[in-house]
Amino acid sequence: MKKMIVVAALALSASVSVADDLNLIGSLSQTQFDGLSEDLTAAFSYKAGAPAESLGILGFDAGLALTSTSLENTAAWTAAMSSGDTIDTLVVPKLYLQKGLPLDFDIGAYYVSVPDTNLEAWGGELKYAFISGNLALPAVAVRGAMTSLTAQDQLELKSRSLDVSISKSFLFVTPYAGVGRVWADSKPLATGAIASSVDISETRTFIGVSIQPLFFNLALEGDSVGGVPSYNLKLGMAF
């Protein structure tokens, strides 16, 4: 298990690129702003990070998650950052919390302040496992989520998402997969910004595995929003 954790962490951090403050958004063209917004939507929209089955009324899962997103619009990022550096991967660390509720409902939330940038975000979810799953049947769930991202008087991006997922447990290993839709509204806040607000609507697909021996939880997930890929690692305490 320890070897799996080390390998997963190295896979996410191998190509880490250090972002800077996005404080030149006002100078972006409409095409650049649209591209930047698409990457931000892929990176910060709510990630499943969990199987379809409910945690149960006493269930609880909390810890740290990392999302590594391969940026599709690197020229827009270079133009938006004060450093002028070029980055192709953005790694976002998150604190997350998920709690089981009665009737196979779960709620969840995350918070992130990306180091060395002016990016700050939070998100929340409500999931309902309308097929709870058993020894013979998989669990199937629907999830609604929302996120809010700000970049200090430069940008505001809000997203909403809806997805359906399926999972099946085998001892303490639970593979899962899902598909859904993400909608985002991205608005430049910089004074005199050239670009105007953009609405984004993209398909999301994800596949992952949750490994939960005793009170420990490890989840590995691949996620794609509009063709922009992200890879997620979640480490936490769960019961």
N, C-alpha and C positions, 0 to 999 in steps of 0.2 A: 504493500500500500504506500509506504513512504517513497519508493522508487517512482510510482505512478504520479504522486504529487509533484516530485521534483521535475519529472519529464514534462508535465503539464505546465508548470510555472516557467520552465525554460522555453517551451514552445511559444508562450505568449510574450515573453520578454525578449526573445532573440532579436527581434527587429524593432525594438522600441525607438521611436523618434521623439525628441523632446519638442513639444509645441511651445509657443510664446503667446503673449497677450494678442488677442485678435482686436487690435485697436485702430486698424486702418480700413474697417468695413465700409466706411462712408465713401472710400475711393473706388470701390469695386464696381465694375460694370454689371448690368443685369445678368448676363451669362455667368460671370464669376460668382455673383451672389447666389444665383440659383444652384450652381454646382456645390458651393460651400454648404448651403442649406441641406442639400441632399446627403452629403457626407455626415453632417451633424445629426440629421434625422436617423441615419443608419446607426450611428454610434450611441446616441442617447435615448432613442425610443425604447420602450420597456422590453426587457428580455425575459423569456419564460424562466429559464434556469431551474426548472422543476418539472417532475412528471405530472400527468393529468390527475392522478389520484389525490384525494384530499389528505391533508395532514391529520385530520380528525380533531375533535373538539379540544383535546388536550395537546395537540401537536404544536410544535414551535421550531423555527429554523432561523438562525441569525448568524451573521458573519461578514466576511469580506468577499467581494466579487471583482474580477478584472475583465474588462472587455477590450479586445484588440481589434481595431477596425482598419482595413486596408483602404486608404483614401483613394477615391477615383478622380478627384479634382485638385491635384497637388498645386497647380499654378495658381488657383484661387486662394489656397492656404498661404502660399508664399506672398501674394499680394496683400493679404489681410493681416499678416503678422508684422510687427514693428521690426523684428530682427531681419526679415527678408530671407530667412532660412527656408530650405525645402524639406518637407517631411512627407513620408508616404504611408506611415502607420501611426495611429493615435491609440494610446493605451489609457483607459479610463478606470481608475480604482473606485469602488463603490462600497458603502456600508449598506447592508440589506437586512430586512426583517420580514418573515412570513409567519402568519399565525392561523391555525385551524379554527373554524367556527362550527356551530351546529349545522346539520342538514347538508353536509358535504360542501360547504363554502369555505374558502380561504381568503384572507386579505394579505396584502404585502406592500412594502414600500422600500425605496432606496434613496440615498443622498450621496452626492459627490461634489467635491471642489477639486478640480484638476490641478495638480501641483504646477507652479510656475506659469499659470495662465489666469485669465480673468473669467474662465468658464465655471459656472456653478449650476447644478441641476438637482431636481428631485422628481420622484415618480411614485405612483401608487397603482395597485391592481385589485380587482375582485375576480375570483375564479369560482366556478360552480362545476363540480364533477357530477353531471347528470346521469352518468353510468359509473357507479363507484368502483366496479371491478371486483373480481374474486379469483379463485383458483383456476377457473375456466375462462372467464371473460376479462378483456382488458378494460381499463378505466378510460372514459372519454369526458373531456371537460371543455367548457367555453370560458374565455377570459376577456375581460374588458380592462383597459389600462389607460393611463394618461401620464404625461411628463411635462415639465416646464424647465427650460434652459435659458440662462441669461449670460451675457458677456458685457457686463459693466457699461451701460449706456451706449453699447454698440449694436447689440442684437438681442432679440427675444424670439424664442422658438417654442411653440407648444405643440405637442403631438397627442393623438388619440389612437388607440389600436384595439382590434377585436380579432381573436384567433380561436381555433378549435384544435385540441391536441389529443393524442392517444398514447397510452403507456401500458406496460405489462411488467409486473415484478417477477423476478426470479431470485429467490432468497433475498440478499441485500443489494442486488443489482437491478436497476429499473431503466431500460431503454425507453425513449419517448421521441415523438415527432409531432409537428404541427404545421398549420398553414393559416394565414390570416391577412389582414389589411392594416396599413398604417396611414393615417392622415396627419399632416403637419401644416402649421401656419408659421411662416418665418418672416419677421419684420425687422428691417434695419432701423436702429434708433439714433445713429450718429447724425449730428447736425449737418445739413447739406448733402445727405447721402444721395448718390447718383441712382442707385437701384431702388425699386419699390418692393412691397411685400410679395411673397410668393406662396402659393398653395401647393402642397405635395400630396400625392396619393399613390402609394406603392404596395405591391404584394410582399408579404413576409413569409418565408419558409424557415423552419428550424428543425434540427435533429440533435439529440443529445443522450447522455446516460448519467444517471444519478447512482452513486455508490454510497450506501449508508449502513456501515457496520456499527452497532451499538449507538452511541450518541454523537458520532462523527458523520459529516455529510460532505461529499465531494461531487460536484456536477461539472461535466464537460459538455460544451454545446457549440455547434456551428449554426450561424444565423445569417440570413441574407435579406436585405431590404432593398427592393428595386435593383438587385444585382450587385449591391455593395456588400461584401462579406465581412462578418465579424466572428470572432472566436471568443468564447466566454469560459471562464474558470471561476467556480464558486467553492469556497471553503468555509465551513461553518459547523456549529454545534446544533444538533437536531434531536428531537425525540417525538 
